[in-house]
């Protein structure tokens, strides 16, 4: 299994960083997780539009799913068109994105497979176990397993015991860390800090931690130091092009 970070910026993209977007590859199957703002150009540096085998979306905020629209356009208007793309997303999460091109060739470019956070299902070679994690909109944290290797991903979330369940013994925890060490009171139920992410990784016994969804402009070194207060394993911030081979 191999994870490539396409973007990890929270809220909006910067000149150097796309929003959330991750390419997970195993046994030749290419799964795109959370195609947020500005992810498609980064994706195209690794695989053509028709080379994506499935998409998995954690929730409906546009910094996690907006670039599904240009991806589907690129597939629909290719010559010949790519086959319909399996899109796994919580019920209603991508409706607004899909509505942008309703009544066009894009209507036949996807196969929407809606799920409720908490359900288990397969995506190619991956077993996807999901949990509903607290956020402003329904958000599916996920545990993806293939050939005994485990990637846990929180999407965007506030504090929850389900994070530890998803990440238990994971080879890699890809964890929301919008803030460094203190989350504003109004956001505290819905978002995490890097320090909290480190604690969750330690409690879960994860082998490695990647911090993602940092607020634009957050110094990576500060987030990594905050996470290290609670987690002693390898820790890094999601950076475009970062590739992590998993056992």
ZIVENBEL-V263523 format. One record per residue. RES is the residue in one letter. SS is DSSP state (h for helix, s for strand, l for the rest). PSI is psi as a letter, one per 20 degrees, with the letter a starting at -180 (NA if undefined). Layout:
BEGIN
res: [RES | RES]
ss: [SS | SS]
psi: [PSI | PSI]
END
This chain:
BEGIN
res: [X | X | X | X | X | X | X | X | X | X | X | X | X | X | X | X | X | X | X | X | X | X | X | X | X | X | X | X | X | X | X | X | X | X | X | X | X | X | X | X | X | X | X | X | X | X | X | X | X | X | X | X | X | X | X | X | X | X | X | X | X | X | X | X | X | X | X | X | X | X | X | X | X | X | X | X | X | X | X | X | X | X | X | X | X | X | X | X | X | X | X | X | X | X | X | X | X | X | X | X | X | X | X | X | X | X | X | X | X | X | X | X | X | X | X | X | X | X | X | X | X | X | X | X | X | X | X | X | X | X | X | X | X | X | X | X | X | X | X | X | X | X | X | X | X | X | X | X | X | X | X | X | X | X | X | X | X | X | X | X | X | X | X | X | X | X | X | X | X | X | X | X | X | X | X | X | X | X | X | X | X | X | X | X | X | X | X | X | X | X | X | X | X | X | X | X | X | X | X | X | X | X | X | X | X | X | X | X | X | X | X | X | X | X | X | X | X | X | X | X | X | X | X | X | X | X | X | X | X | X | X | X | X | X | X | X | X | X | X | X | X | X | X | X | X | X | X]
ss: [l | s | s | s | s | s | s | l | s | s | l | l | l | l | l | l | l | l | s | l | s | s | s | s | s | s | l | l | s | s | s | s | s | l | l | l | l | l | h | h | h | h | h | l | l | l | l | l | h | h | h | l | l | s | s | s | l | l | l | l | l | h | h | h | h | l | l | h | h | h | h | h | h | h | h | h | l | l | l | l | l | l | l | l | s | s | s | s | s | s | l | l | l | l | h | h | h | h | h | l | l | l | l | l | h | h | h | h | l | s | s | s | s | s | s | l | l | l | l | s | s | s | s | l | l | s | s | s | s | s | s | s | s | l | l | l | l | l | s | s | s | s | s | s | s | s | l | l | s | s | s | s | s | l | l | l | l | l | l | l | h | h | h | h | h | h | h | l | l | l | l | s | s | s | s | s | l | l | s | l | l | l | l | l | h | h | h | l | l | l | l | l | s | h | h | h | h | h | h | h | h | h | h | h | l | l | l | s | s | s | s | s | l | s | s | l | l | l | l | h | h | h | h | h | h | h | h | h | l | l | l | l | l | s | s | s | s | l | l | l | l | l | s | s | s | l | l]
psi: [q | p | p | p | p | h | q | k | p | q | f | q | q | r | h | i | p | r | a | p | p | p | o | p | p | p | k | i | p | o | p | p | p | m | n | a | p | j | h | g | h | h | g | i | i | h | q | r | g | i | i | p | h | q | q | p | p | h | r | j | q | h | j | i | i | h | j | h | g | h | g | h | g | h | g | h | j | r | o | r | q | q | r | p | p | p | o | p | q | q | p | i | h | j | g | h | g | h | i | h | k | p | j | a | i | h | h | j | i | q | n | p | n | q | r | p | p | i | q | q | r | q | o | c | i | p | p | o | p | q | q | p | q | p | r | h | r | p | p | o | q | q | o | p | p | p | k | i | q | p | p | p | p | i | b | p | q | a | p | p | i | h | g | h | g | h | j | o | j | q | h | p | o | o | p | p | m | g | r | f | i | p | p | q | g | h | i | h | i | i | r | r | r | h | g | h | g | h | g | g | g | g | h | i | k | q | h | q | p | p | p | r | k | q | p | p | i | p | p | g | h | h | g | h | h | g | h | i | h | i | p | i | r | p | p | r | q | p | q | p | i | p | p | o | p | q | NA]
END
